[in-house]
């Protein structure tokens, strides 16, 4: 039961078994009903034929009975006494009476007339009673019943129909005629036997076919499992699971698995590069600082205190950037504080007193650009964009905040050399610095723009670079408005 194939085969077999049993019972019920209806019709025809003869004042001895062995007949009067039985009938059940011997007075001759019961043969008025020309047969639906009859020493099941007939003498008789149920029972038994024989074979076929089809369908899954186990054992994320040629769910699973492996491989590779670049970037200021301290220890008069402070500050900034990237990679979610973008821009620019190039702020005083997020991270984005502009601007830097659709756009422009079009996506990668900014003293570690884009993305926004009207680079930060309270 731990196998999917076994569970599928057992489940399909159970479902088919229930369906076949229900269908078989329905077929047997319909078959039995139809055969009983035919027996009812035969019994009714036989009973009405005898009743018609009695209505014509035919004597009991003169009744013309066809197939007495197949259609036994019993006639009873109004008091339930048996007045006639068919030839060879020795026992009966399921009718108005179980007697099979007619009463002597009724079996001697023809049906008595109403006048035979009078002592003087006159009616109440003193005249002769008028005998009707013929009797009648009841037109009501006959009563049907199940019973048995023994004819010529053979007992069998019958379906009896009871039809009333009135003789010309006014005597009401009930004719019970039977139709055998042997054919019905034989047909039902034959169908039941065929079903009981075929059902296990059919269920075995269903189970086998389901097992084989499921096994064939799950064969690619086993291939995927083996390959994933091999990838786990080898730690080689460059490998991919086999993709079947079919267009079913398993093929979609294989494609999704390979896409996941591709993303995972890229993530691991990016992490490796990150660790390697971080180690390289950290090694330089630490080595420089250690050298300066060792020289100062041996020759105090040669201590380069400003250089040591600069290396320490650079090391502190780099460590802060690395920690922020680690938190972002770990899935840290931004805060939900409501912030005014114009206020953030003006505050950040006002605190930058030692910038090489003055910064012009273009934000309307009465504008309200509220966004939701982390104040520290958004301030870090604006600061990184301004630091980048300071390294490349010639004489002018402009910061503009304006409404843009369903959010606010913050644009930082400079009049520097700009960013080549084929490098506009690459500069947002970690530890990437263009050729004119490779100097670690002037170009930084290459993390500022990567951090800015990651923060913008996690706040539901975007960060792109374009060509500024001044000729330099224009970095556009777009953030969605804060949801209404």
C-alpha positions as MATLAB code, in Angstrom:
seq = 'XXXXXXXXXXXXXXXXXXXXXXXXXXXXXXXXXXXXXXXXXXXXXXXXXXXXXXXXXXXXXXXXXXXXXXXXXXXXXXXXXXXXXXXXXXXXXXXXXXXXXXXXXXXXXXXXXXXXXXXXXXXXXXXXXXXXXXXXXXXXXXXXXXXXXXXXXXXXXXXXXXXXXXXXXXXXXXXXXXXXXXXXXXXXXXXXXXXXXXXXXXXXXXXXXXXXXXXXXXXXXXXXXXXXXXXXXXXXXXXXXXXXXXXXXXXXXXXXXXXXXXXXXXXXXXXXXXXXXXXXXXXXXXXXXXXXXXXXXXXXXXXXXXXXXXXXXXXXXXXXXXXXXXXXXXXXXXXXXXXXXXXXXXXXXXXXXXXXXXXXXXXXXXXXXXXXXXXXXXXXXXXXXXXXXXXXXXXXXXXXXXXXXXXXXXXXXXXXXXXXXXXXXXXXXXXXXXXXXXXXXXXXXXXXXXXXXXXXXXXXXXXXXXXXXXXXXXXXXXXXXXXXX';
ca = [
       0.000    0.000    0.000;
       3.038    2.304    0.171;
       3.307    2.206   -3.610;
       1.323    4.659   -5.696;
       0.831    1.901   -8.267;
      -0.664   -0.433   -5.667;
      -2.983    2.245   -4.287;
      -4.107    3.244   -7.776;
      -4.749   -0.384   -8.779;
      -6.668   -1.163   -5.597;
      -8.670    2.050   -5.798;
      -9.598    1.519   -9.444;
     -10.533   -2.101   -8.756;
     -12.769   -1.147   -5.838;
     -14.493    1.558   -7.856;
     -15.087   -0.771  -10.801;
     -16.272   -3.527   -8.446;
     -18.828   -1.260   -6.805;
     -19.996    0.009  -10.196;
     -20.280   -3.495  -11.644;
     -22.140   -4.860   -8.602;
     -24.583   -1.969   -8.719;
     -25.044   -2.376  -12.473;
     -25.455   -6.151  -12.100;
     -28.109   -5.773   -9.428;
     -29.924   -3.254  -11.605;
     -29.775   -5.587  -14.624;
     -31.055   -8.529  -12.584;
     -33.854   -6.407  -11.160;
     -34.928   -5.181  -14.607;
     -34.669   -8.686  -16.071;
     -36.713  -10.198  -13.253;
     -39.331   -7.458  -13.540;
     -39.691   -7.960  -17.294;
     -39.975  -11.731  -16.985;
     -42.540  -11.443  -14.203;
     -44.525   -9.009  -16.359;
     -44.542  -11.612  -19.129;
     -45.689  -14.292  -16.657;
     -48.423  -11.934  -15.433;
     -49.597  -11.436  -18.998;
     -49.693  -15.194  -19.662;
     -51.577  -15.848  -16.413;
     -54.057  -13.050  -17.137;
     -54.735  -14.336  -20.665;
     -55.354  -17.863  -19.343;
     -57.625  -16.621  -16.539;
     -59.681  -14.377  -18.836;
     -60.081  -17.211  -21.350;
     -61.601  -19.480  -18.678;
     -63.676  -16.613  -17.256;
     -65.059  -15.909  -20.714;
     -66.195  -19.496  -21.087;
     -67.885  -19.388  -17.670;
     -69.656  -16.169  -18.643;
     -71.079  -18.031  -21.634;
     -72.633  -20.620  -19.274;
     -70.173  -23.351  -20.228;
     -70.326  -26.344  -17.916;
     -67.280  -27.053  -15.799;
     -66.778  -30.378  -17.507;
     -66.907  -28.691  -20.893;
     -64.283  -25.966  -20.199;
     -61.644  -25.870  -22.920;
     -58.271  -25.522  -21.181;
     -55.058  -25.187  -23.166;
     -51.764  -26.241  -21.628;
     -53.229  -27.397  -18.356;
     -49.762  -28.466  -17.238;
     -48.278  -24.994  -17.840;
     -51.365  -23.038  -16.765;
     -53.142  -24.726  -13.826;
     -56.626  -23.342  -13.146;
     -58.650  -23.144   -9.934;
     -62.206  -21.698   -9.812;
     -63.840  -20.597   -6.555;
     -67.323  -19.272   -5.844;
     -68.406  -16.259   -3.812;
     -67.923  -18.168   -0.556;
     -64.415  -19.250   -1.483;
     -65.347  -22.838   -2.172;
     -63.478  -24.590   -4.950;
     -65.884  -25.443   -7.766;
     -63.368  -26.495  -10.417;
     -59.684  -27.358  -10.822;
     -57.756  -28.227  -13.954;
     -56.775  -31.760  -14.732;
     -53.739  -33.084  -12.885;
     -53.655  -30.342  -10.222;
     -52.779  -32.001   -6.915;
     -51.692  -29.094   -4.686;
     -51.751  -25.298   -4.877;
     -50.786  -22.300   -2.779;
     -50.926  -18.549   -3.303;
     -54.617  -18.462   -4.336;
     -57.843  -17.875   -2.415;
     -57.964  -21.538   -1.358;
     -55.467  -24.363   -1.082;
     -58.141  -26.991   -1.841;
     -57.860  -28.923   -5.088;
     -61.114  -30.949   -4.832;
     -64.331  -29.288   -6.065;
     -67.398  -29.418   -3.824;
     -69.769  -32.210   -5.040;
     -72.772  -29.975   -5.731;
     -70.754  -27.652   -7.969;
     -68.808  -30.228   -9.924;
     -71.744  -32.263  -11.198;
     -72.767  -30.234  -14.214;
     -73.230  -26.798  -15.641;
     -73.235  -23.647  -13.683;
     -76.516  -23.453  -11.707;
     -78.974  -20.738  -12.559;
     -80.550  -18.441   -9.987;
     -83.896  -20.206  -10.473;
     -82.479  -23.554   -9.339;
     -82.356  -22.333   -5.772;
     -86.215  -21.741   -5.591;
     -88.468  -24.544   -4.319;
     -91.386  -23.878   -6.754;
     -89.485  -22.393   -9.637;
     -91.400  -19.084   -9.394;
     -89.991  -15.684   -8.538;
     -91.368  -13.408   -5.866;
     -94.034  -12.073   -8.248;
     -95.359  -15.580   -9.002;
     -93.944  -15.572  -12.576;
     -90.943  -17.279  -14.164;
     -87.632  -15.540  -13.505;
     -85.909  -14.197  -16.626;
     -82.478  -15.787  -17.188;
     -79.928  -13.449  -18.844;
     -78.553  -14.533  -22.195;
     -74.930  -14.431  -20.952;
     -72.785  -13.336  -18.042;
     -69.814  -10.980  -18.016;
     -66.090  -10.887  -17.231;
     -64.728   -8.210  -14.901;
     -62.786   -5.528  -16.715;
     -60.775   -4.578  -13.624;
     -57.101   -5.363  -13.467;
     -56.567   -8.847  -12.093;
     -54.919   -9.524   -8.757;
     -51.523  -11.174   -9.035;
     -49.819  -13.391   -6.491;
     -46.888  -15.752   -6.201;
     -47.446  -19.373   -5.286;
     -46.726  -23.006   -6.045;
     -48.651  -25.784   -7.733;
     -48.176  -29.530   -8.101;
     -49.267  -30.791  -11.513;
     -48.881  -34.480  -12.376;
     -46.581  -34.927   -9.410;
     -44.250  -31.998  -10.357;
     -44.102  -28.989   -8.046;
     -43.086  -25.615   -9.451;
     -43.393  -21.892   -8.766;
     -46.174  -20.006  -10.515;
     -47.497  -16.510  -10.935;
     -51.291  -16.510  -10.457;
     -53.835  -14.060  -11.876;
     -57.324  -13.800  -10.345;
     -60.172  -12.690  -12.685;
     -63.838  -12.474  -11.674;
     -66.621  -13.731  -13.956;
     -70.410  -13.560  -13.579;
     -72.439  -16.450  -14.989;
     -75.770  -15.994  -16.750;
     -77.383  -17.243  -13.525;
     -75.810  -14.291  -11.641;
     -73.237  -16.388   -9.796;
     -69.871  -14.652   -9.300;
     -66.864  -16.913   -9.731;
     -63.152  -16.210   -9.383;
     -60.786  -17.845  -11.824;
     -57.186  -18.383  -10.667;
     -54.851  -19.223  -13.556;
     -51.087  -19.656  -13.195;
     -48.084  -19.095  -15.414;
     -44.815  -20.930  -14.632;
     -41.818  -18.968  -13.313;
     -39.277  -21.604  -14.279;
     -38.111  -19.632  -17.358;
     -37.749  -16.456  -15.306;
     -35.776  -18.225  -12.606;
     -33.571  -19.963  -15.136;
     -32.840  -16.713  -16.986;
     -32.056  -14.831  -13.770;
     -29.853  -17.651  -12.513;
     -28.026  -17.824  -15.829;
     -27.332  -14.078  -15.873;
     -26.333  -14.128  -12.204;
     -23.948  -17.008  -12.791;
     -22.400  -15.260  -15.784;
     -21.893  -12.109  -13.729;
     -20.361  -13.975  -10.794;
     -18.007  -15.738  -13.186;
     -17.059  -12.693  -15.223;
     -16.779  -10.188  -12.373;
     -13.545  -11.583  -10.837;
     -11.967  -11.894  -14.270;
     -12.936   -8.336  -15.177;
     -11.656   -7.005  -11.859;
      -8.380   -8.852  -12.374;
      -8.047   -7.248  -15.813;
      -8.828   -3.795  -14.393;
      -6.273   -4.225  -11.608;
      -3.607   -5.453  -14.019;
      -4.208   -2.735  -16.596;
      -4.257   -0.035  -13.915;
      -1.011   -1.368  -12.464;
       0.719   -1.405  -15.852;
      -0.592    2.011  -16.932;
       0.328    3.596  -13.602;
       3.746    1.982  -13.699;
       4.362    3.314  -17.182;
       3.061    6.762  -16.250;
       5.244    6.947  -13.135;
       8.391    5.694  -14.839;
       9.567    9.278  -15.587;
       8.995   10.146  -11.919;
      11.411    7.394  -10.927;
      13.932    8.839  -13.369;
      13.485   12.273  -11.825;
      13.904   10.813   -8.343;
      17.121    8.980   -9.254;
      18.605   12.078  -10.861;
      17.674   14.245   -7.887;
      19.290   11.696   -5.570;
      22.419   11.783   -7.730;
      22.446   15.591   -7.669;
      22.103   15.554   -3.887;
      24.931   13.059   -3.531;
      27.271   14.821   -5.968;
      26.239   18.412   -5.081;
      26.502   19.151   -8.797;
      23.748   21.663   -9.464;
      24.665   21.828  -13.147;
      22.938   18.484  -13.731;
      19.292   18.361  -14.811;
      16.538   15.794  -14.491;
      15.272   14.076  -17.659;
      12.226   15.679  -19.249;
       9.755   13.258  -20.915;
       8.419   14.034  -24.378;
       4.815   13.964  -23.134;
       2.877   17.106  -22.358;
       1.329   15.874  -19.139;
       1.746   16.838  -15.487;
       4.921   14.779  -15.086;
       6.593   16.641  -17.934;
       5.543   19.898  -16.300;
       7.014   18.633  -13.020;
      10.319   17.845  -14.724;
      10.456   21.272  -16.372;
       9.641   23.006  -13.108;
      12.292   20.934  -11.315;
      14.908   21.928  -13.882;
      13.880   25.560  -13.599;
      14.233   25.308   -9.832;
      17.665   23.730  -10.230;
      18.661   26.541  -12.595;
      17.578   29.174  -10.086;
      19.264   27.281   -7.266;
      22.467   26.929   -9.261;
      22.440   30.635  -10.042;
      21.759   31.450   -6.404;
      24.580   29.223   -5.170;
      26.929   30.606   -7.800;
      25.962   34.136   -6.853;
      26.545   33.281   -3.211;
      29.956   31.856   -4.018;
      30.915   34.944   -5.979;
      29.568   37.076   -3.168;
      31.692   35.275   -0.589;
      34.764   35.420   -2.816;
      34.313   39.119   -3.639;
      33.517   39.957   -0.031;
      36.657   38.155    1.121;
      38.711   40.030   -1.456;
      37.169   43.393   -0.563;
      37.627   42.816    3.170;
      41.193   41.554    2.774;
      42.485   44.817    1.275;
      41.454   47.313    3.999;
      42.293   44.837    6.744;
      45.773   44.207    5.274;
      46.344   47.928    4.776;
      45.247   48.735    8.304;
      47.400   45.961    9.764;
      50.425   47.174    7.813;
      49.967   50.707    9.045;
      49.608   49.565   12.634;
      52.689   47.328   12.416;
      54.724   50.192   10.942;
      53.428   52.513   13.633;
      54.403   49.994   16.287;
      57.970   49.794   14.988;
      58.288   53.479   13.981;
      55.713   55.669   15.723;
      56.900   58.713   13.833;
      55.749   57.113   10.540;
      52.127   56.521   11.654;
      49.650   57.490    8.869;
      46.726   58.234   11.123;
      44.411   59.685    8.416;
      45.017   56.636    6.230;
      44.269   54.283    9.113;
      41.064   56.144    9.866;
      40.066   56.034    6.177;
      40.701   52.286    6.002;
      38.716   51.770    9.197;
      35.774   53.793    7.861;
      35.866   51.942    4.561;
      35.941   48.636    6.429;
      32.993   49.731    8.555;
      30.930   50.758    5.522;
      31.743   47.531    3.712;
      30.761   45.432    6.744;
      27.447   47.332    7.013;
      26.752   46.753    3.321;
      27.505   43.058    3.607;
      25.267   42.695    6.656;
      22.398   44.485    4.880;
      22.776   42.252    1.817;
      22.773   39.184    4.069;
      19.539   40.339    5.702;
      17.955   41.006    2.318;
      19.011   37.597    1.002;
      17.568   35.997    4.137;
      14.160   37.401    3.209;
      13.923   40.247    5.690;
      10.695   42.115    4.998;
      10.584   45.905    5.012;
       8.661   47.707    7.713;
       5.149   49.059    7.313;
       5.741   52.641    8.410;
       4.121   55.399    6.331;
       6.855   57.713    5.035;
       6.836   60.995    3.137;
       9.309   60.658    0.256;
       9.835   64.407   -0.160;
      10.793   64.740    3.515;
      13.250   61.823    3.214;
      14.912   63.405    0.167;
      15.281   66.848    1.770;
      16.599   65.425    5.051;
      19.188   63.222    3.318;
      20.458   66.085    1.109;
      20.634   68.517    4.058;
      22.900   66.146    5.995;
      25.448   65.831    3.180;
      27.587   68.853    4.027;
      30.899   67.587    2.638;
      29.822   66.672   -0.897;
      32.095   67.621   -3.788;
      29.213   68.689   -6.046;
      26.213   70.642   -4.714;
      22.850   68.911   -4.968;
      19.708   70.607   -6.267;
      16.395   69.368   -4.819;
      13.233   69.649   -6.915;
      10.342   68.624   -4.638;
       7.120   70.610   -4.343;
       6.620   71.929   -0.819;
       2.928   70.988   -0.683;
       3.383   67.587   -2.333;
       2.428   64.480   -0.345;
       4.107   61.318   -1.584;
       3.448   58.727    1.101;
       4.910   55.245    0.758;
       5.082   52.292    3.103;
       8.348   50.666    4.106;
      11.531   50.873    6.131;
      12.802   54.388    6.755;
      16.410   53.266    7.176;
      16.475   51.220    3.992;
      14.834   53.886    1.819;
      17.199   56.539    3.162;
      20.036   54.126    2.320;
      18.790   53.895   -1.280;
      18.700   57.682   -1.703;
      22.127   57.994   -0.098;
      23.666   55.337   -2.341;
      22.268   57.030   -5.464;
      23.701   60.371   -4.327;
      27.093   58.758   -3.543;
      27.164   57.269   -7.028;
      26.295   60.644   -8.574;
      29.026   62.375   -6.538;
      31.659   59.998   -7.961;
      30.675   60.643  -11.585;
      29.174   64.164  -11.755;
      31.123   67.050  -13.214;
      29.372   70.135  -11.840;
      25.715   69.374  -11.236;
      23.472   66.864   -9.417;
      19.672   67.093   -9.314;
      17.207   65.145   -7.151;
      13.582   65.275   -8.221;
      10.466   63.696   -6.651;
       7.184   63.646   -8.559;
       4.004   61.618   -8.876;
       4.138   58.823  -11.428;
       0.958   56.826  -11.954;
       0.088   54.867   -8.829;
       3.324   55.772   -7.082;
       6.103   58.307   -6.713;
       9.270   58.642   -8.818;
      12.547   59.799   -7.307;
      15.123   60.679   -9.977;
      18.815   61.390   -9.316;
      20.565   63.012  -12.333;
      24.149   64.089  -12.925;
      26.105   65.670  -15.751;
      28.854   63.056  -15.864;
      29.776   60.612  -18.579;
      26.642   58.497  -18.071;
      26.296   54.720  -18.231;
      26.745   52.856  -21.542;
      23.515   51.240  -22.665;
      24.986   47.727  -22.661;
      26.118   48.182  -19.038;
      22.843   49.524  -17.594;
      21.828   46.183  -16.082;
      25.282   44.975  -15.174;
      25.973   47.896  -12.852;
      23.262   46.607  -10.496;
      25.167   43.371   -9.920;
      27.153   42.985   -6.729;
      30.836   44.023   -6.663;
      30.587   45.382  -10.213;
      32.442   48.592  -11.009;
      32.906   50.054  -14.459;
      36.424   50.626  -15.757;
      36.492   54.326  -14.844;
      35.508   53.473  -11.280;
      37.817   50.546  -10.484;
      39.723   52.493   -7.883;
      38.699   51.240   -4.464;
      39.354   54.665   -3.044;
      37.012   56.410   -5.463;
      34.716   53.705   -6.766;
      33.679   51.942   -3.574;
      33.112   48.198   -3.325;
      30.462   48.019   -6.012;
      27.609   47.250   -3.606;
      25.705   50.535   -3.459;
      23.585   50.122   -6.582;
      23.006   46.409   -5.903;
      21.701   47.258   -2.436;
      19.536   50.066   -3.832;
      17.843   47.803   -6.379;
      17.286   44.974   -3.855;
      15.668   47.399   -1.404;
      13.490   48.925   -4.138;
      12.334   45.484   -5.272;
      11.448   44.392   -1.728;
       9.387   47.571   -1.333;
       7.380   46.705   -4.458;
       9.188   49.257   -6.600;
      11.801   49.438   -9.350;
      15.187   51.065   -9.936;
      16.416   51.720  -13.468;
      19.051   53.910  -15.124;
      18.573   56.147  -18.175;
      20.340   58.993  -19.931;
      19.839   62.341  -18.220;
      19.043   65.561  -20.120;
      22.323   66.934  -18.720;
      24.172   64.148  -20.522;
      24.976   61.961  -17.526;
      23.074   59.173  -15.801;
      19.527   59.402  -14.484;
      18.609   56.803  -11.830;
      14.827   56.463  -11.446;
      13.459   54.978   -8.247;
       9.727   54.199   -8.378;
       7.763   53.227   -5.246;
       4.033   52.517   -4.935;
       1.885   54.753   -2.770;
       1.029   53.490    0.691;
      -2.325   51.725    0.880;
      -5.176   53.795    2.268;
      -5.797   53.183    5.954;
];
